[in-house]
Amino acid sequence: MNINEEGKYYASMVRKFRTEYKSKNLHGFSKEQKVSYTKMLHCLRNYIKSQLHRDPTNGDIFIIFAS
C-alpha cells in the first residue's frame, strides 16, 4: 500500500470511528479494527485541525462539525 492509499484508508477509519463509535475509546477501536493507534491519532489530529475555523471578526477559533 503506498502512502496515498494508506492516508485514504486511515481517513476512512477516522470517519468510521467518529460516526459508528461516536469518538469514544480510540485505543479499543484501533485494536478491534487492527489499525495503528499512532497513525489513527495523527489522522484524527489532522481531521480536527481541518475542522477548525477562525472567526474573522474577533479572531475566535471554533470547530464546525459536519454530519
C-alpha positions, 0 to 999 in steps of 0.5 A: 500500500503506498502512502496515498492509499494508506492516508485514504484508508486511515481517513476512512477509519477516522470517519468510521470511528467518529460516526459508528463509535461516536469518538469514544475509546480510540485505543479499543477501536484501533485494536478491534479494527487492527489499525495503528493507534499512532497513525489513527491519532495523527489522522484524527489530529489532522481531521480536527485541525481541518475542522477548525475555523477562525472567526474573522471578526474577533479572531475566535477559533471554533470547530464546525462539525459536519454530519 
